[in-house]
Each structure stands twice: as C-alpha cells, then as structure tokens.
Amino acid sequence: MSKRLLGLILVLPALAVIVFLFMVPLAASVIGAFVVDGDYGFGNFTKSFALYTSDIIFTVMIVSLSTVLIGVFAIAIGGYLTLGENPRAVAMLRWLYRWPMFIPFIVVGQVLRTFLAKNGLMNNALMALGVMTPLQATSFLDWRGIVIAFVWKQTPFVALLVAGAMASVDRGTLEAARNLGASRLRILWEILVPQVATTLMVGLVLSFVTMMSVLSVPLMINAQSPTMITADIAFRINAYGDYGVANALGVISLLATACVAWIYLSHSMRQRA
C-alpha cells in the first residue's frame, strides 16, 4: 500500500496539470460551442460555416499539403542519412537538418516574412544573381509562405524519427539488395519505407496536429483572406468577444485532427491484427 500511495503522490502533480490546464479548458470549450444566448443549440456552428467555410477548407488543404511535403522530405533526408555514400555530405546534412526544431513558430513567421517578401532577401538574392529583374519579383506572403514555414519547421522533427527508425533496420537486408543490383532509390522505397511506415505516420500525425494549432505563422505571413482557423478564432475573440463561434471553430479543428488520428489508429490496429 505504501508503494502504491507513493506512486500516486508522484503522479498527482502531472495529473493535476493535465486535468486543470488541458481537460477542464477543453470541456469548457466544447460545452461553450453549443451555448447560444444562454440556451443550447447549433447556432455557433451554423454561423461558423456561414462565415468561415472557405477558411476551414483552406486550413485543411494547407495543413494536408504541408503534411505530404513533410513526409516526402523526411523520407529523403532519412534515406540519405542511411544510404548516403559521401561521409562529408551525410555528416553535414545530419548537422544542418535539425536546426529548425529549436526555433519557435513565431520566430519562423518573422524570419520568413522578411525572407519571402517582394523586396525580401530571397528576391534580392535572385536579382543580384541576375535570375530575375525587379519587375518579375513577387511576394510569397500567401498560402505558399505558410506551406514553406510549416514544411521547414516540421520536417526535421519527422526526419529525426524516420532516420532513427531507418538506422535500426537490419543492414544485412540493405546489403543483400545492393548485391542484387537494386538502386538506392529502390531500396529506400521498397525496403526502408515499408519498415518505418508506422514511425512515419506517428510523426506526420503529430505534425498535422501541431500545424492545426499554430497562430503566429498565418498572422505574420498571410494577412489576407482566406486564412487559417486559428486566425479566425483570435479575430472572433479580440474583435467581438464572441467565444461561442470561437469555440465552435475550435471544435471543428479538433474534429479535423481527430479524423487524422482515427486514420492512424485504424491503420495501426489493422497492422497488429
């Protein structure tokens, strides 16, 4: 009994943080989404879809596209770290690709706002190299900038998981495939990727959830319509004090992430079965 009591005491602080900082606010938000003028109903959801349907679709498309690109780049980085034959290039890539993980999203938004603007660093560098003229310079501070920010920030996280999983794959299998004449691309796609698919899906699901919750990037990079749900939530609260519609948008965002989590869980259950 004393050991069980000690274990409960050790768990209580973490459990209290989860309950009071996550579960209670989540329950209050879900309940608040159905409260309309002191009564319960779907009015907040009706208003949300009437005002922000394009933003909801925009958010899902942007995050889905970013998730696909993150998966592609993570596989490419992990594959080169595992199969690369140039030790210097592998060491340099291993050192460089992790840096964005330590940069907050708000800093990413500010840095890319400066980099991707019409008169930003990217266009100025291209003009200095003679690749384009000043009249050809365009701003990437739109949906493209959001995708670039998300992919640049989240790829290292997924690549770290994928590279670790690929490094644990039996090297004898890879060497046997090479001896039979398989190219590195074929080894990557037909041997490594299937064996690290579960790890890859975990990283992508976590990245999807993270990107759905980011506010700073859409506010800094894409100040036009359509925009992401997080910006709409902040606008409804700051401009109108409308917590009902804000909560409804939060529930819609939660359902979107729940669908992705359900896809991952169903896939994992089928694999285990």
N, C-alpha and C positions, 0 to 999 in steps of 0.2 A: 504493500500500500504506500509506503514511504517513497519508493521509486516512482510509482505512478503519479503521486502527488507532486514530486519534484519535476517530473516530465511535464505535467500540466502547468506548473508555475513557469517553466521555461518557455512553453508555447504561448501562454496567455498574452504577453506583450505583442507578439507578431499577430496573433488572432485579433486582438483589440484594434490594431492598426487597420487590418483588412476590413473588419466589421464597420468601424466608425468613419474611415476615410474612403472606403470603396462601396461596401454593401449598402449602408444607410443612404448615401447620396444617390446610388443607383436606384434603389427602391423609391426614393422621393421623386426622382426624375421621371421614372416610368409612371408612377401614380399621377404626377403633375401633368403629364402629357394628355391625360384623359379628363382633366378638370377644366370645365368651361363655365365661367361665371358662377362658381360655387356648385355646379352640378357636374355629373359625369356624362361624357359623350365623345364623339369622334370629330368634334368641330376643329380642334387644333390640327389634326391630320388632314382634314379637308382643306383648311387654309394653307397648310404647308405644301400640299400638292398643287394647289391653285397658284401659289406664288413662286414655288421653287422646284417645279418638276424638272426644268432644264438643268438646274444646278445639281439636282440629285443624279440625273443621268450623266452629267459632266463629271461629277465626283467618281462615280463607279467606273466610268470609262478611263479617266486619268489614272486612277489607282490600279485598275486591271492592266492597262498598258505598261505602267511602271513595273508592276509585279512580273510581267512576262519578260521585260528587258532585264530586270534584276536577275531573274533565273538564267537567262542566256549568258550574261556577263559573268555570273558566279560560276557557271559550268566552265566557261572559257578560262577563267583565272585558276580555278581548282585543277582543271585538266592540264594547264601548262605547268603549274607547280608540281604536278605528279609525273607528267610525261616529258617535260621540257628537257632538252639535251644541252642547253647552254647554261652552265652553272652561274655565270655572272648575271645573265638575264633573269634567271629564276630567283637569285638572291635579291636583285634589285626590285623585282615585282613583289616578292614576299615582304620587303621592307616598305614599299610605297603604298600598296593597295589598302592597308589597314588605317591610314591616317584619317579618312573621313569619319570613322567610327567615333573619334574623340572630339568631333566638332558638333556643337548643338545645332538644332534645326534653325534657330533664329539667326545664328551666325552664317549658316549656309544660305539662308534667304538674302541676307545683306550682301554677302560676297558675290552671289550670282546676280543680284540686282545690279551691282557695279560691273560685273563681267559681261552680262548679256544685253545691256542697254544699247540703244542705237549708237551712241557715242562711247560705248564701253570699251573695256580692254580687248575683248575678242575682235571687234570690228576694227579698232585702231591697229591691232597687230596685223590683221589681214590687209588693211590698206597700206601699212608700212612695207609689207612683203610684195605689194603690187598685185595681190589676188583679186581685189575689188577696188572700186572707186568710191568716193564719199556718197555719190548718188545711189549706189547699189546697197549701201548699208541699211539693214533692217533690224528692228528690235525683236528680241526673243522673249520679252517680258509678257508672255501669254501662256497658253497651255503647254507650249514646248518648254518654257523655262521651268514650269512646275515639274514636268516629267524629268528634265535634266537634273533638277535638285533632288528629287526623290531617288532616282537611279544612282546618282553619285553618292548620296548619303547612305543608302541601304545596301548597295552591292557588297561592300566589304564585310558587313555582318553575315550575309548569306554565304559569301565566298569563304569566310573563315570556317563556317560549319561544314560546307561541302568539301573544302580542301582537307580538313581533318578526317572526314569520312573516307575520302579517296585515298588518303595516306595509309589508312588501316586495311585497305584491300590487299589481298594476297598478291605479292609481286610476282610469284611464280606464274599466276594466270596471265598477267600482262606480258611477261617474257615469252610465254608459250605462244601467245597471239602474235607477238613480234616475229618470232621464229617462223611462224606460218605465213608471214608476209603481210599481216594486217597493218594498215597505216595508223598513225596516231589518232587521226580523226575517227576512224572506225573503232579503235579500241576505246576511245572516250565515249562514243555514242552507244556502242553495243555491249560494252563490258562495265565501264565505270559508272555511267549514269544510272543504269538499272539498279546497281547495288547501293547507290546513295540516294535513290529517289525519295525514300522516307525522310531522310535528313533534309533534303532539298525542299520538300513540301512543308516541313516544320518551319524552316527559315522563311519561306515565302508567305506562309500564313501569318507569322509574327510580323513580317514587313507590311503585309496588307493592313493589319490592324493598326500598326504604328502610323502608316501614311493616312489612314482614315481619320486619325485624331490630330493631325498637325494643323495648327492655325497660322503660324508665322510665315510659312512659305507662300500660301496663296495670298495673304495680305500684302506681302512685300513684292511679290513677282507679278501677280495677276490682279490688278486693281479694277478690272472690268468685268462685265457680265458675259457669259456665265462664270460663276466661281464655285468654290467648294463649299460643302455643307458647313464646315467649321466656321468659315467667314460669315455665313448666313446666321448661324447661332449667335455669334458675337454681335452681329448687327441688330438682331431682334432684341437682345438684352440691353445693349448700350443705347440704342436709338429709341426704343419703345418700351423697354422694361417688360417685354412680352415673354414671360418664362414658359407659358403654355406652348406656343409654337416652337420655341427653342427646345423645350423638352421633347416635343413631337419629332423634330428633326434629329435629335439625339437618339431617339428610339429607332428611327428609320436607319440611321447609321449603324446602330447596334444590330439590327436585323440583317443588314448587308454583311457585316463581319461574321455574324452567326451562320449565315449561309456558307461562307467560305470555310469556317471551322467545321460545319457539318459535312461538307465535301471531303475534307481531310480525314475526319473521324470515320466516315463510311468507307473510305479507301483503306484506312489502316485496319478496320475490322475485317474487310474482305481479305486483306493480305494475311492476317492472323488466322482467319478461318481456313 
